């Protein structure tokens, strides 16, 4: 059996764990909103039409922020359509996802839902078909207390208190040719800077996210970030990053190693941002909002298999992935990468929350259940506390067709000194061979296991379904143990593991 060792010391710290890294995403896409989080008449629905079973699962998932209302949807969205009496709201075509939007659920409903879910809102604005004036109108409507036309209109609509939204996205994926209002970097950079300055004249304390490239594979990548930040560096706090991964042609080895791509993506965006800061002579640091990431079978979407509808319909089933054991392991690995970069990735949103590329699935007038990817997210959100440690990994490598030689293990550790807890998250990337790993706990004064779980299965295609919602769950780790101050465990092939230890301190 291959052997690997992780060296951990509480003195070597990357950064505090930022709770915003455990964000999610609600877009008017497929059934994420309608029959997802919002279904009046459902047996569990409250007086506002919000599904109680979904709210319970969102709280269990540990989501901290939710990005809304898109996504591609936002670039053609008129926020005014979704406020006021429902009977007066217009029905529109949404060309982004080829659906009919009823606008029964809008800004004020989302903010009420976010309050009940105990999540911080991350609001995206339309800089595709709209611009500066519409953005500051939305800001005034949402955040000004009272006494102006738009703030009083919000009060008339039943939202007496200002929403006080602090985190805003300046558009979405504006370098994508698929995006309504697609722009060059110069065009978008200037518009984003103008909008950010105007918003800061209303409230200097807002946190603003400029659009980065839609993916690392875009021909605009790198140059786009540099140009946009040349315009916006002094007036934004974040540059966004988006990445989706999928199993292609049965290549399990590359899929299990795809966090290598996310690692490189983050490093390159950080390098670009810091280069622009140096050119501008600025001491300010731009962080990354990784506000779209997940496993997403885009090949199926683009080929029409469970993808975009041919006819205009309301809330069709779109990208309702049935996530597998393998997908859960990859999601766990991507979370490891986000935490490993805690010094620069200070916000993130897994896309999406319900039904569409989601951790939670529902049936109309029926049950809700946890997908396989729910579990590594929920466990990581619950136990990754305190600070992220700068560990050292000594591991053999495995060969992948896409990424070449990569370490067979992917790992991160967090230390909560106040609670005396050390959490180790580790993925065995090898698709067919187990790996033995060990960690010396002497720097922590020893330790004992409080919880140890693993996600692994002989059937990597196993998935949770309505009929069998607990087919894929974390199970007690069969052989994780601490002996003479050393943690050891045998990691099954293609597995995600978490070990939480009580440590006396250092």
C-alpha positions as CSV (number, residue, x, y, z in Angstrom):
1,X,0.0,0.0,0.0
2,X,1.2,3.5,-0.8
3,X,2.3,5.6,2.2
4,X,1.8,9.3,2.7
5,X,2.5,11.7,5.5
6,X,1.1,15.1,6.4
7,X,3.1,17.5,8.7
8,X,1.0,19.9,10.6
9,X,2.0,22.6,13.2
10,X,-0.3,25.2,14.8
11,X,2.4,27.8,14.4
12,X,2.2,27.7,10.6
13,X,-1.0,29.5,9.5
14,X,-2.4,30.4,6.1
15,X,-5.2,32.6,7.3
16,X,-8.4,32.5,9.4
17,X,-11.3,30.5,8.0
18,X,-13.6,33.0,6.4
19,X,-17.2,31.8,6.8
20,X,-18.2,33.4,3.5
21,X,-16.3,30.6,1.8
22,X,-19.3,28.4,2.5
23,X,-21.7,30.3,0.3
24,X,-24.2,29.1,-2.2
25,X,-26.2,30.4,-5.1
26,X,-29.8,30.8,-6.0
27,X,-30.6,31.7,-9.6
28,X,-33.8,31.8,-11.6
29,X,-32.7,28.8,-13.5
30,X,-34.6,25.5,-13.8
31,X,-36.4,24.7,-10.6
32,X,-34.0,26.3,-8.2
33,X,-36.6,29.0,-7.1
34,X,-40.0,27.7,-8.2
35,X,-40.7,24.3,-6.6
36,X,-37.2,24.6,-5.1
37,X,-37.0,27.1,-2.3
38,X,-40.5,28.6,-3.1
39,X,-43.6,26.5,-3.5
40,X,-46.8,27.9,-2.1
41,X,-49.2,25.1,-1.3
42,X,-46.5,22.5,-0.5
43,X,-47.3,20.6,2.7
44,X,-44.3,22.2,4.4
45,X,-44.7,25.7,3.0
46,X,-45.0,28.6,5.4
47,X,-47.2,31.7,5.0
48,X,-44.7,33.2,2.6
49,X,-44.7,30.1,0.4
50,X,-41.2,29.0,1.4
51,X,-40.6,25.2,1.6
52,X,-39.9,24.4,5.3
53,X,-38.2,21.1,4.4
54,X,-35.7,23.0,2.1
55,X,-35.1,25.7,4.8
56,X,-34.2,22.9,7.3
57,X,-31.7,21.4,4.8
58,X,-30.2,24.7,4.0
59,X,-29.5,25.3,7.6
60,X,-28.1,21.8,8.0
61,X,-25.9,22.4,4.9
62,X,-24.2,25.3,6.8
63,X,-24.6,27.9,4.0
64,X,-23.4,31.3,5.0
65,X,-24.1,33.5,2.0
66,X,-26.3,33.2,-1.0
67,X,-25.7,34.9,-4.4
68,X,-28.9,36.0,-6.1
69,X,-30.5,36.3,-8.7
70,X,-27.8,35.1,-11.1
71,X,-25.9,34.1,-13.0
72,X,-26.7,34.5,-16.6
73,X,-30.3,35.3,-15.6
74,X,-29.3,38.6,-14.1
75,X,-27.9,40.1,-17.4
76,X,-31.5,40.5,-18.7
77,X,-33.3,41.0,-15.5
78,X,-35.3,44.0,-14.5
79,X,-35.4,44.0,-10.7
80,X,-38.5,46.2,-10.7
81,X,-40.5,43.3,-12.2
82,X,-40.1,41.3,-9.0
83,X,-41.4,43.7,-6.5
84,X,-44.8,45.0,-5.5
85,X,-48.2,43.2,-5.6
86,X,-47.8,39.9,-7.4
87,X,-51.0,40.5,-9.5
88,X,-49.3,43.5,-11.0
89,X,-45.9,41.9,-11.8
90,X,-45.3,41.2,-15.5
91,X,-44.5,37.8,-17.0
92,X,-41.3,37.9,-19.1
93,X,-39.3,35.7,-21.4
94,X,-35.8,34.8,-20.0
95,X,-33.5,34.2,-23.0
96,X,-30.6,33.2,-20.7
97,X,-32.2,29.8,-19.9
98,X,-35.1,29.9,-22.4
99,X,-37.9,30.0,-19.8
100,X,-40.9,32.1,-18.9
101,X,-40.3,34.1,-15.7
102,X,-43.5,34.8,-13.7
103,X,-41.7,37.2,-11.3
104,X,-43.8,35.7,-8.4
105,X,-40.5,35.6,-6.5
106,X,-38.3,38.6,-6.4
107,X,-36.1,40.8,-4.3
108,X,-38.2,41.2,-1.2
109,X,-39.2,37.5,-1.2
110,X,-35.5,36.6,-1.4
111,X,-34.5,38.8,1.4
112,X,-37.3,37.4,3.6
113,X,-36.2,33.9,2.7
114,X,-32.5,34.7,3.4
115,X,-33.5,36.0,6.9
116,X,-35.3,32.7,7.6
117,X,-32.4,30.7,6.3
118,X,-30.0,32.8,8.3
119,X,-27.8,33.6,5.4
120,X,-26.1,36.8,4.2
121,X,-27.4,38.0,0.8
122,X,-24.9,38.6,-2.1
123,X,-26.8,40.6,-4.7
124,X,-25.9,40.6,-8.3
125,X,-26.9,43.5,-10.6
126,X,-27.6,43.7,-14.3
127,X,-24.7,45.3,-16.1
128,X,-25.6,43.5,-19.3
129,X,-28.8,45.1,-20.7
130,X,-28.8,47.8,-18.0
131,X,-26.3,50.0,-16.3
132,X,-25.4,52.6,-13.7
133,X,-28.8,54.3,-13.1
134,X,-30.6,51.0,-12.6
135,X,-27.9,49.8,-10.2
136,X,-28.1,52.9,-7.9
137,X,-31.9,52.7,-8.1
138,X,-31.8,49.2,-6.9
139,X,-29.3,50.2,-4.1
140,X,-31.6,53.0,-3.0
141,X,-34.7,50.8,-3.0
142,X,-33.0,48.0,-1.1
143,X,-30.9,49.9,1.4
144,X,-32.1,53.4,2.1
145,X,-34.2,53.6,5.2
146,X,-37.1,55.9,4.1
147,X,-38.0,59.3,2.8
148,X,-37.2,58.9,-0.9
149,X,-39.3,57.7,-3.7
150,X,-37.7,54.3,-4.0
151,X,-37.2,53.6,-0.3
152,X,-40.8,54.6,0.4
153,X,-41.8,52.3,-2.5
154,X,-40.1,49.4,-0.8
155,X,-42.0,50.2,2.4
156,X,-45.2,50.4,0.4
157,X,-44.3,46.9,-0.9
158,X,-44.3,45.6,2.7
159,X,-40.5,45.7,3.5
160,X,-40.5,48.3,6.2
161,X,-36.9,48.0,7.2
162,X,-34.0,48.5,4.8
163,X,-32.4,45.3,3.6
164,X,-28.9,46.6,4.2
165,X,-27.3,44.4,1.6
166,X,-23.5,44.8,1.9
167,X,-22.1,42.5,-0.7
168,X,-22.7,43.2,-4.4
169,X,-21.7,41.7,-7.7
170,X,-21.1,44.1,-10.6
171,X,-22.7,42.0,-13.3
172,X,-22.0,38.4,-14.3
173,X,-19.5,36.7,-16.7
174,X,-19.4,39.8,-18.9
175,X,-16.6,38.3,-21.2
176,X,-18.9,35.4,-22.2
177,X,-20.4,35.7,-25.7
178,X,-23.5,33.9,-24.4
179,X,-24.1,36.8,-22.0
180,X,-26.7,39.4,-22.8
181,X,-24.8,42.6,-23.0
182,X,-21.5,40.8,-23.6
183,X,-18.7,43.4,-23.4
184,X,-15.0,43.8,-24.1
185,X,-12.8,44.2,-21.0
186,X,-12.4,47.9,-21.7
187,X,-16.2,48.4,-22.0
188,X,-17.0,46.4,-18.9
189,X,-14.1,47.8,-16.9
190,X,-15.2,51.3,-17.4
191,X,-18.9,50.6,-16.7
192,X,-18.0,48.6,-13.5
193,X,-15.8,51.4,-12.3
194,X,-18.4,54.0,-12.9
195,X,-21.1,51.9,-11.2
196,X,-18.8,51.2,-8.2
197,X,-17.9,54.8,-7.7
198,X,-21.6,55.8,-7.8
199,X,-22.5,53.1,-5.3
200,X,-19.8,54.2,-3.0
201,X,-21.1,57.8,-3.1
202,X,-24.3,56.3,-1.6
203,X,-22.4,54.0,0.9
204,X,-18.6,53.9,1.0
205,X,-18.7,50.7,3.1
206,X,-20.2,48.4,0.5
207,X,-18.2,45.4,-0.7
208,X,-18.1,45.1,-4.4
209,X,-17.1,42.2,-6.7
210,X,-15.9,42.9,-10.3
211,X,-16.4,40.2,-12.9
212,X,-13.4,38.1,-13.7
213,X,-13.2,35.8,-16.7
214,X,-16.0,33.3,-17.0
215,X,-13.4,30.5,-16.8
216,X,-9.7,29.8,-16.9
217,X,-10.2,28.3,-20.4
218,X,-11.6,31.5,-21.9
219,X,-9.3,33.1,-24.5
220,X,-9.8,36.4,-22.6
221,X,-8.5,34.9,-19.3
222,X,-5.7,36.9,-17.7
223,X,-5.8,39.8,-20.0
224,X,-9.5,40.4,-19.0
225,X,-8.7,40.5,-15.3
226,X,-5.7,42.8,-15.8
227,X,-7.8,45.3,-17.9
228,X,-10.8,45.2,-15.7
229,X,-8.7,45.8,-12.6
230,X,-6.8,48.6,-14.2
231,X,-10.2,50.4,-14.3
232,X,-11.6,49.2,-11.0
233,X,-8.7,48.4,-8.6
234,X,-9.4,51.3,-6.2
235,X,-13.2,50.9,-6.1
236,X,-13.7,47.1,-5.8
237,X,-12.8,44.6,-3.1
238,X,-13.0,41.3,-5.1
239,X,-12.4,39.9,-8.6
240,X,-14.7,36.9,-9.3
241,X,-13.6,33.4,-10.5
242,X,-15.9,30.7,-11.9
243,X,-15.1,27.0,-12.5
244,X,-17.1,23.9,-13.2
245,X,-15.7,20.3,-13.5
246,X,-17.1,17.1,-15.0
247,X,-16.1,13.5,-15.6
248,X,-15.2,13.2,-19.3
249,X,-14.9,9.9,-21.2
250,X,-14.6,7.8,-18.1
251,X,-11.3,9.5,-17.1
252,X,-11.6,9.0,-13.3
253,X,-8.0,9.9,-12.6
254,X,-8.2,13.4,-14.2
255,X,-11.6,14.1,-12.6
256,X,-10.4,13.2,-9.2
257,X,-7.4,15.6,-9.7
258,X,-9.4,18.6,-11.1
259,X,-8.7,20.6,-8.0
260,X,-5.2,21.0,-9.5
261,X,-6.8,23.2,-12.1
262,X,-8.6,25.2,-9.4
263,X,-5.3,25.7,-7.6
264,X,-3.6,27.0,-10.7
265,X,-6.6,29.2,-11.5
266,X,-6.5,30.9,-8.1
267,X,-2.7,31.4,-8.2
268,X,-2.9,33.0,-11.6
269,X,-5.7,35.4,-10.7
270,X,-3.8,36.4,-7.5
271,X,-0.7,37.0,-9.6
272,X,-2.6,39.1,-12.1
273,X,-4.3,41.2,-9.4
274,X,-1.0,41.8,-7.5
275,X,0.7,42.7,-10.8
276,X,-2.0,45.4,-11.4
277,X,-1.7,46.6,-7.9
278,X,2.1,46.9,-8.3
279,X,1.7,48.8,-11.6
280,X,-0.7,51.2,-9.9
281,X,1.5,51.6,-6.9
282,X,-1.3,50.5,-4.6
283,X,-0.9,48.9,-1.2
284,X,-4.5,47.6,-1.4
285,X,-5.1,43.8,-1.9
286,X,-7.8,42.4,-4.1
287,X,-9.3,39.2,-2.9
288,X,-11.1,36.5,-4.9
289,X,-14.8,35.8,-4.8
290,X,-15.0,32.2,-6.2
291,X,-18.7,32.8,-6.6
292,X,-19.5,29.9,-9.0
293,X,-18.0,26.5,-8.6
294,X,-19.2,22.9,-8.6
295,X,-19.3,19.7,-10.6
296,X,-21.6,20.3,-13.6
297,X,-22.1,18.1,-16.5
298,X,-22.1,20.9,-19.1
299,X,-21.6,18.4,-22.0
300,X,-25.0,17.1,-21.3
301,X,-26.5,20.5,-21.0
302,X,-25.1,21.7,-24.3
303,X,-26.1,18.5,-26.1
304,X,-29.7,18.8,-25.0
305,X,-29.8,15.9,-22.6
306,X,-31.7,17.3,-19.6
307,X,-30.6,20.7,-20.8
308,X,-32.2,23.8,-22.1
309,X,-35.9,23.4,-23.2
310,X,-36.9,23.8,-26.8
311,X,-40.1,25.5,-25.9
312,X,-40.6,28.5,-23.5
313,X,-41.9,27.0,-20.2
314,X,-42.0,28.0,-16.5
315,X,-39.4,26.4,-14.3
316,X,-38.4,23.4,-16.4
317,X,-36.1,20.6,-15.2
318,X,-32.7,21.9,-16.1
319,X,-29.3,20.4,-15.2
320,X,-30.8,18.3,-12.4
321,X,-27.7,16.3,-11.8
322,X,-27.9,13.0,-9.9
323,X,-24.6,13.4,-8.1
324,X,-22.6,10.3,-7.5
325,X,-20.0,9.1,-4.9
326,X,-17.3,10.2,-7.3
327,X,-18.8,13.7,-7.6
328,X,-19.0,14.0,-3.8
329,X,-15.3,13.2,-3.5
330,X,-14.4,15.8,-6.1
331,X,-16.6,18.5,-4.3
332,X,-14.7,17.6,-1.1
333,X,-11.4,18.2,-2.9
334,X,-12.5,21.5,-4.4
335,X,-13.5,22.6,-0.8
336,X,-10.0,21.7,0.3
337,X,-8.5,23.9,-2.4
338,X,-10.7,26.9,-1.5
339,X,-9.7,26.5,2.2
340,X,-6.0,26.1,1.3
341,X,-6.2,29.6,-0.4
342,X,-7.9,31.2,2.6
343,X,-5.5,34.1,2.5
344,X,-7.0,35.3,-0.8
345,X,-10.2,33.4,-1.5
346,X,-12.4,35.1,1.1
347,X,-15.8,34.4,-0.4
348,X,-17.2,31.6,-2.5
349,X,-20.6,30.3,-3.8
350,X,-21.3,26.7,-4.7
351,X,-23.7,26.8,-7.7
352,X,-26.4,26.1,-7.0
353,X,-28.5,25.4,-3.9
354,X,-31.7,23.4,-5.0
355,X,-32.5,21.2,-8.0
356,X,-30.3,22.8,-10.6
357,X,-26.6,21.6,-10.2
358,X,-27.5,21.4,-6.5
359,X,-26.8,19.9,-3.1
360,X,-30.5,19.6,-2.4
361,X,-33.2,18.1,-4.6
362,X,-37.0,18.4,-4.3
363,X,-40.1,17.1,-6.0
364,X,-43.1,19.4,-6.5
365,X,-45.6,18.7,-3.7
366,X,-43.2,15.9,-2.6
367,X,-40.1,15.3,-0.5
368,X,-36.7,17.0,-0.4
369,X,-33.4,15.1,0.0
370,X,-29.7,15.5,0.3
371,X,-27.5,14.8,-2.8
372,X,-24.2,13.1,-2.3
373,X,-22.3,16.4,-2.6
374,X,-24.4,17.8,0.3
375,X,-22.3,15.8,2.8
376,X,-18.7,17.0,2.2
377,X,-20.0,20.6,2.1
378,X,-22.0,20.3,5.3
379,X,-19.2,18.5,7.2
380,X,-16.6,21.0,6.0
381,X,-18.7,24.0,6.8
382,X,-19.5,22.6,10.3
383,X,-15.9,21.6,11.3
384,X,-13.5,23.9,9.4
385,X,-13.1,26.5,12.1
386,X,-10.4,28.8,13.4
387,X,-7.4,29.0,11.1
388,X,-6.3,27.2,8.0
389,X,-2.9,25.6,8.6
390,X,0.0,25.6,6.2
391,X,0.6,21.8,6.1
392,X,3.3,19.9,4.3
393,X,2.4,16.8,2.2
394,X,4.8,14.0,1.6
395,X,3.0,11.7,-0.8
396,X,3.6,9.6,-3.9
397,X,2.1,10.7,-7.2
398,X,-0.4,9.3,-9.5
399,X,-0.6,9.8,-13.3
400,X,-3.6,11.7,-14.9
401,X,-4.1,12.2,-18.6
402,X,-5.1,15.8,-18.1
403,X,-2.9,17.1,-15.3
404,X,0.1,14.8,-15.5
405,X,1.7,13.7,-12.3
406,X,-0.2,14.9,-9.2
407,X,0.1,14.0,-5.5
408,X,-2.1,11.0,-4.7
409,X,-3.5,12.9,-1.7
410,X,-5.2,16.3,-1.4
411,X,-5.4,17.7,2.1
412,X,-6.1,20.7,4.3
413,X,-6.3,21.1,8.1
414,X,-7.9,23.7,10.3
415,X,-7.2,24.5,13.9
416,X,-9.7,26.0,16.4
417,X,-7.5,26.9,19.3
418,X,-10.4,28.2,21.4
419,X,-12.3,25.0,21.1
420,X,-9.2,22.7,21.1
421,X,-10.2,21.1,17.8
422,X,-8.1,20.1,14.8
423,X,-9.9,19.1,11.6
424,X,-8.1,17.2,8.8
425,X,-9.8,16.9,5.4
426,X,-8.1,14.5,2.9
427,X,-8.9,13.0,-0.5
428,X,-7.4,9.9,-2.0
429,X,-7.2,10.8,-5.7
430,X,-6.2,7.4,-6.8
431,X,-9.2,5.8,-8.6
432,X,-8.3,2.2,-7.7
433,X,-5.7,1.9,-4.9
434,X,-5.9,2.7,-1.2
435,X,-3.4,4.9,0.5
436,X,-2.1,4.9,4.1
437,X,-1.5,8.3,5.7
438,X,-0.2,9.5,9.0
439,X,0.0,12.8,10.9
440,X,2.2,13.5,13.9
441,X,0.2,15.4,16.5
442,X,3.1,16.2,18.9
443,X,3.0,19.9,18.0
444,X,-0.5,19.9,19.4
445,X,0.4,17.9,22.5
446,X,-1.2,14.8,21.1
447,X,-4.9,14.3,20.5
448,X,-7.9,12.0,20.4
449,X,-10.5,11.4,17.7
450,X,-13.8,13.1,18.2
451,X,-15.2,12.2,14.8
452,X,-13.9,10.3,11.8
453,X,-16.0,9.7,8.6
454,X,-15.4,8.7,5.1
455,X,-17.3,8.9,1.8
456,X,-16.3,5.9,-0.4
457,X,-18.0,3.1,-2.2
458,X,-17.2,0.2,-4.5
459,X,-19.8,1.6,-6.8
460,X,-18.5,5.1,-7.8
461,X,-21.8,5.8,-9.7
462,X,-24.0,5.3,-6.6
463,X,-26.3,8.3,-6.0
464,X,-29.0,9.4,-3.7
465,X,-32.5,9.4,-5.1
466,X,-36.1,10.1,-3.9
467,X,-36.5,6.4,-3.4
468,X,-33.2,5.9,-1.7
469,X,-32.1,9.3,-0.2
470,X,-29.4,7.9,2.0
471,X,-27.6,5.6,-0.4
472,X,-24.5,7.9,-0.2
473,X,-23.7,9.3,3.2
474,X,-20.5,9.7,5.3
475,X,-19.9,6.6,7.3
476,X,-17.7,6.0,10.4
477,X,-14.0,5.7,9.3
478,X,-13.2,2.0,9.9
479,X,-9.6,2.3,10.9
480,X,-8.6,5.9,11.7
481,X,-6.8,5.9,15.0
482,X,-4.3,7.8,17.2
483,X,-1.5,5.9,18.7
484,X,1.5,7.4,20.6
485,X,0.6,10.9,19.3
486,X,0.3,9.9,15.6
487,X,-2.9,9.9,13.6
488,X,-3.1,7.1,11.0
489,X,-5.8,6.0,8.6
490,X,-6.2,3.8,5.5
491,X,-7.9,5.8,2.8
492,X,-10.0,3.8,0.3
493,X,-9.6,4.5,-3.4
494,X,-11.5,7.6,-4.7
495,X,-12.5,8.7,-1.2
496,X,-13.1,11.8,0.9
497,X,-12.3,11.6,4.6
498,X,-12.6,13.9,7.6
499,X,-11.0,13.4,11.0
500,X,-11.8,15.8,13.8
501,X,-9.5,15.6,16.8
502,X,-9.6,17.1,20.3
503,X,-6.2,18.5,20.9
504,X,-4.9,20.0,24.2
505,X,-3.1,22.8,22.5
506,X,0.5,23.9,21.8
